[in-house]
Amino acid sequence: MSAGTPFTDVDRPLRRPRELDVRWIHGSPSSKHNTDPDIQVYAYDEHTVILRQNMAIDYEAPFLFLLFGATQAVLIDTGATASAEFFPLRRVVDELVDGWLARHPRRDYHLLVLHTHAHADHIAGDRQFADRPRTTVVDAELTAAWRHFGFDKDPDAVARVDLGGRVLECLATPGHHEAAVTFYDPWTGFLLTGDTVYPGRLYVQDWSARTTYQPHEPPLQMTTGHLQDIRAALNEIGDRPRRLPYPLFVICPDD
């Protein structure tokens, strides 16, 4: 794309999401001798990048998403570590944005920082972007985030984030956290649910279960079938909250 041209590829029919052809860094038996990069960078396509934090830096090892449009990019979540020395998120994002702009020149390109929810492992890197030019960081807490999306006036609304030809649809999905938001990206077909839905324990606060080495963790990606399984599980639980294990996830009422 040259400067001023639209993000025309978005106009084509929705592609079927493909498998993520990547092996995610998953920690090592000894964090002291860990050789993984601080941040793993995986380019899903030319305009979509998935980042993963090194588990030796923080055991949460969250995934972050950098999505490019014609007029701005959005970074969804900022990881579990504030220190740029140990977790150089700003440097990595700047390098990715600079590289994308070198291939798709344009002026006054903006970066928007949003979040799936306000737990510490999804917002810790926010301050690294506080002084970045042409950048807006939306606070993840309920009042600021929901005002930004308009959910304070209509929590059932479908909000939209226009990146310039690439428009994300956003839903208020409280449960895991009161300010939780789910993002749908028609460009890739991704539904970014944060910690609301993922293959593992849902709504868990089991600190004794922490580990920094998980070589057999389930894949990041899920299907609509998984969502239907979780919906069926919630129907099975009904109005008597209790812990129920399923093959790919465990429903844990958060007391």
FIMARDO-181160 format. One record per residue (C-alpha): residue in one letter; x, y, z. Coordinates in steps of 0.2 Angstrom, whole numbers. Layout:
BEGIN
(site 'A', (X, Y, Z)),
...
This chain:
BEGIN
(site 'M', (0, 0, 0)),
(site 'S', (6, 17, -4)),
(site 'A', (2, 32, 7)),
(site 'G', (-16, 37, 6)),
(site 'T', (-22, 21, -1)),
(site 'P', (-36, 11, 8)),
(site 'F', (-33, -6, 16)),
(site 'T', (-42, -14, 1)),
(site 'D', (-38, -32, 5)),
(site 'V', (-51, -31, 18)),
(site 'D', (-64, -30, 5)),
(site 'R', (-61, -47, -1)),
(site 'P', (-72, -62, 6)),
(site 'L', (-68, -67, 23)),
(site 'R', (-54, -80, 23)),
(site 'R', (-56, -96, 33)),
(site 'P', (-44, -94, 48)),
(site 'R', (-29, -105, 46)),
(site 'E', (-19, -115, 59)),
(site 'L', (-6, -106, 68)),
(site 'D', (10, -113, 61)),
(site 'V', (20, -110, 76)),
(site 'R', (27, -118, 92)),
(site 'W', (25, -106, 106)),
(site 'I', (39, -103, 119)),
(site 'H', (33, -112, 135)),
(site 'G', (47, -110, 148)),
(site 'S', (60, -122, 153)),
(site 'P', (64, -133, 168)),
(site 'S', (76, -120, 175)),
(site 'S', (71, -102, 173)),
(site 'K', (89, -97, 177)),
(site 'H', (95, -106, 161)),
(site 'N', (80, -101, 150)),
(site 'T', (86, -96, 132)),
(site 'D', (69, -91, 125)),
(site 'P', (68, -73, 118)),
(site 'D', (60, -60, 130)),
(site 'I', (46, -59, 118)),
(site 'Q', (41, -71, 104)),
(site 'V', (35, -63, 88)),
(site 'Y', (24, -73, 76)),
(site 'A', (18, -64, 60)),
(site 'Y', (1, -73, 56)),
(site 'D', (0, -62, 40)),
(site 'E', (7, -46, 34)),
(site 'H', (-5, -36, 45)),
(site 'T', (-7, -47, 60)),
(site 'V', (6, -51, 73)),
(site 'I', (5, -62, 89)),
(site 'L', (17, -59, 103)),
(site 'R', (20, -70, 118)),
(site 'Q', (29, -65, 134)),
(site 'N', (43, -76, 140)),
(site 'M', (38, -87, 155)),
(site 'A', (54, -85, 164)),
(site 'I', (50, -66, 165)),
(site 'D', (33, -69, 171)),
(site 'Y', (24, -86, 173)),
(site 'E', (8, -79, 166)),
(site 'A', (16, -78, 149)),
(site 'P', (2, -69, 141)),
(site 'F', (-2, -67, 122)),
(site 'L', (-3, -50, 115)),
(site 'F', (-10, -45, 98)),
(site 'L', (-4, -31, 86)),
(site 'L', (-16, -28, 71)),
(site 'F', (-12, -15, 57)),
(site 'G', (-25, -5, 48)),
(site 'A', (-22, 9, 35)),
(site 'T', (-23, 23, 47)),
(site 'Q', (-18, 15, 64)),
(site 'A', (-13, -1, 73)),
(site 'V', (-20, -8, 89)),
(site 'L', (-10, -17, 102)),
(site 'I', (-22, -28, 112)),
(site 'D', (-15, -30, 130)),
(site 'T', (3, -26, 136)),
(site 'G', (9, -41, 146)),
(site 'A', (13, -45, 164)),
(site 'T', (29, -35, 167)),
(site 'A', (31, -16, 168)),
(site 'S', (50, -15, 166)),
(site 'A', (56, -11, 149)),
(site 'E', (73, -19, 153)),
(site 'F', (66, -36, 157)),
(site 'F', (51, -35, 145)),
(site 'P', (55, -23, 130)),
(site 'L', (38, -22, 123)),
(site 'R', (39, -4, 118)),
(site 'R', (55, -8, 108)),
(site 'V', (48, -23, 100)),
(site 'V', (32, -15, 95)),
(site 'D', (41, 1, 88)),
(site 'E', (52, -11, 77)),
(site 'L', (37, -20, 71)),
(site 'V', (28, -4, 67)),
(site 'D', (43, 4, 59)),
(site 'G', (45, -11, 48)),
(site 'W', (27, -11, 43)),
(site 'L', (28, 7, 38)),
(site 'A', (44, 4, 28)),
(site 'R', (34, -8, 18)),
(site 'H', (18, 2, 18)),
(site 'P', (23, 21, 19)),
(site 'R', (11, 33, 26)),
(site 'R', (11, 48, 37)),
(site 'D', (5, 52, 55)),
(site 'Y', (2, 33, 59)),
(site 'H', (-6, 31, 75)),
(site 'L', (-5, 17, 89)),
(site 'L', (-20, 13, 100)),
(site 'V', (-18, 2, 115)),
(site 'L', (-33, -8, 121)),
(site 'H', (-35, -22, 133)),
(site 'T', (-46, -38, 135)),
(site 'H', (-47, -34, 154)),
(site 'A', (-39, -25, 168)),
(site 'H', (-29, -39, 177)),
(site 'A', (-11, -35, 180)),
(site 'D', (-4, -48, 168)),
(site 'H', (-13, -39, 154)),
(site 'I', (-9, -21, 158)),
(site 'A', (8, -20, 166)),
(site 'G', (17, -13, 150)),
(site 'D', (5, 1, 148)),
(site 'R', (18, 14, 155)),
(site 'Q', (30, 10, 142)),
(site 'F', (19, 18, 129)),
(site 'A', (15, 34, 140)),
(site 'D', (27, 45, 131)),
(site 'R', (26, 37, 114)),
(site 'P', (21, 50, 100)),
(site 'R', (4, 47, 91)),
(site 'T', (-1, 34, 104)),
(site 'T', (-17, 33, 114)),
(site 'V', (-18, 21, 129)),
(site 'V', (-35, 17, 135)),
(site 'D', (-35, 13, 153)),
(site 'A', (-42, -5, 156)),
(site 'E', (-52, -2, 171)),
(site 'L', (-71, -2, 170)),
(site 'T', (-75, 16, 170)),
(site 'A', (-62, 22, 157)),
(site 'A', (-63, 6, 146)),
(site 'W', (-82, 5, 145)),
(site 'R', (-84, 24, 142)),
(site 'H', (-72, 22, 127)),
(site 'F', (-82, 8, 119)),
(site 'G', (-99, 16, 124)),
(site 'F', (-103, 1, 135)),
(site 'D', (-107, 13, 150)),
(site 'K', (-123, 19, 140)),
(site 'D', (-127, 2, 132)),
(site 'P', (-118, -14, 138)),
(site 'D', (-126, -24, 124)),
(site 'A', (-119, -13, 110)),
(site 'V', (-107, -19, 97)),
(site 'A', (-93, -6, 97)),
(site 'R', (-82, -4, 83)),
(site 'V', (-63, 1, 82)),
(site 'D', (-59, 7, 64)),
(site 'L', (-40, 4, 60)),
(site 'G', (-43, 11, 43)),
(site 'G', (-52, -1, 32)),
(site 'R', (-50, -15, 45)),
(site 'V', (-64, -13, 58)),
(site 'L', (-64, -23, 74)),
(site 'E', (-81, -27, 83)),
(site 'C', (-80, -26, 102)),
(site 'L', (-92, -34, 114)),
(site 'A', (-93, -31, 133)),
(site 'T', (-91, -48, 141)),
(site 'P', (-90, -46, 160)),
(site 'G', (-87, -62, 170)),
(site 'H', (-68, -66, 171)),
(site 'H', (-67, -47, 175)),
(site 'E', (-80, -34, 177)),
(site 'A', (-72, -24, 162)),
(site 'A', (-69, -39, 151)),
(site 'V', (-70, -35, 132)),
(site 'T', (-70, -47, 117)),
(site 'F', (-64, -42, 100)),
(site 'Y', (-69, -49, 84)),
(site 'D', (-57, -46, 69)),
(site 'P', (-66, -50, 52)),
(site 'W', (-49, -48, 43)),
(site 'T', (-42, -64, 51)),
(site 'G', (-58, -72, 58)),
(site 'F', (-50, -71, 76)),
(site 'L', (-61, -69, 91)),
(site 'L', (-50, -62, 104)),
(site 'T', (-57, -67, 121)),
(site 'G', (-43, -64, 133)),
(site 'D', (-45, -74, 149)),
(site 'T', (-64, -76, 147)),
(site 'V', (-63, -91, 136)),
(site 'Y', (-47, -102, 133)),
(site 'P', (-42, -120, 134)),
(site 'G', (-38, -122, 153)),
(site 'R', (-46, -116, 170)),
(site 'L', (-58, -103, 168)),
(site 'Y', (-60, -89, 181)),
(site 'V', (-47, -98, 192)),
(site 'Q', (-37, -90, 206)),
(site 'D', (-27, -105, 211)),
(site 'W', (-10, -98, 215)),
(site 'S', (-3, -114, 221)),
(site 'A', (-5, -121, 204)),
(site 'R', (8, -109, 196)),
(site 'T', (22, -116, 185)),
(site 'T', (35, -109, 173)),
(site 'Y', (37, -124, 162)),
(site 'Q', (22, -130, 152)),
(site 'P', (28, -140, 137)),
(site 'H', (12, -148, 134)),
(site 'E', (0, -134, 135)),
(site 'P', (-15, -134, 123)),
(site 'P', (-14, -124, 107)),
(site 'L', (-19, -105, 108)),
(site 'Q', (-32, -106, 95)),
(site 'M', (-50, -112, 98)),
(site 'T', (-65, -115, 86)),
(site 'T', (-83, -111, 87)),
(site 'G', (-86, -129, 92)),
(site 'H', (-76, -125, 108)),
(site 'L', (-87, -110, 112)),
(site 'Q', (-103, -121, 110)),
(site 'D', (-95, -134, 122)),
(site 'I', (-92, -121, 135)),
(site 'R', (-110, -114, 132)),
(site 'A', (-117, -132, 135)),
(site 'A', (-106, -134, 150)),
(site 'L', (-113, -118, 158)),
(site 'N', (-131, -124, 154)),
(site 'E', (-127, -140, 163)),
(site 'I', (-121, -131, 178)),
(site 'G', (-136, -120, 178)),
(site 'D', (-140, -111, 194)),
(site 'R', (-129, -122, 206)),
(site 'P', (-111, -116, 203)),
(site 'R', (-99, -130, 205)),
(site 'R', (-82, -135, 198)),
(site 'L', (-84, -146, 183)),
(site 'P', (-69, -153, 173)),
(site 'Y', (-71, -156, 154)),
(site 'P', (-58, -163, 142)),
(site 'L', (-51, -146, 136)),
(site 'F', (-56, -134, 150)),
(site 'V', (-62, -133, 169)),
(site 'I', (-76, -122, 174)),
(site 'C', (-71, -115, 191)),
(site 'P', (-83, -103, 201)),
(site 'D', (-73, -89, 207)),
(site 'D', (-77, -88, 226)),
